Amino acid sequence: FRAHGVTEYALVDYEIADVNIQSVKAWASGVTGVKAKGSKETKANVAKAVEMTLGLSDIKNNAGGDITDAIGVAIVYLKRIGAID
């Protein structure tokens, strides 16, 4: 909660948009063609979708998959506002 509060404080002058993780999972399934089940499989699917979208073969990710999750959220947000296809 502290990290969340610090982030909101630091971004007080900016609009904060919510991106539901279900939207990220659905986007990843659409990109990869895989309907992942379970947390571990879903994280791997999001990582694969990020790699496919960015044209990269191996993104350095942390053990929890947080890096590719964050990139996935950014991609879904940018698609939502029409900044990327």
N, C-alpha and C positions, 0 to 999 in steps of 0.2 A: 504494500500500500504506500510505503514511503516513496518508492521509485515512481509510482503513478502520480502521487501528489507533487513531487519535484518536477516531473515532466509537465504537468498541467500548469504549475507556477511559471516555469520557464517559457511556456508557450501561451501565456495569458493574452497576449496581443494578437494571437492567430486563431483562426477558426479550426476547431478540432473535429474531424469527421470520424464517425464510427464505421468500421468495416467488420461485419460479423464473420466469425471464423467459418461458419457454414458456407458463406459466399466464397471464401478462399478454397474450401474443400470442393465445392461444386465447380469452380473454375479449374482447379487442378484435374478433376475427373474429366472435364471437357477437353483439356489439352492432351492428357495422356491416354484417354479412352479407358481408364481403369477406375472402377468404383471400389475404392479402398474401404476396408473394414478394420476397425480397431485403430488405436492411437498410433502405434508404431508404423503400421502400413500406410496410414493417412499422412504421417510426417514424411515418409519416403516418397509418397505420391506427389506431395506439394514440392519437395526438393526436385524431383524429376521434372515437374511442370515448369519450375523456375529455370532449370537448366535448358529445357527445350525452348522456352520463350526467349531466353537471352542468348541462345546459340552457344552455350558453354557446355563443356563435357564433364567438368568436375569442380563444383563450387566447394570451397573449404567451408564446412559447416561445423557448428558445435555439436556435442553429443545429443543435446535435446532437440536439435533441429530448429532452434530459435532464429537463426540467421535466415534460412530460406523461408521460414514462416513470415518473418518481417518483410522480406522482399516480395513474397506472395501477396501480402496485404497491400503493399505499395502498388503492385501491378494491378490488382483488382480495383483499387481506388482510382488509379490513372485511367483505367478502362471506363469506370463509372462516369468520370467527368469528361470523357471524350478526348483526353490528351494523347492516348495511344489506342491502336486497334487491337 
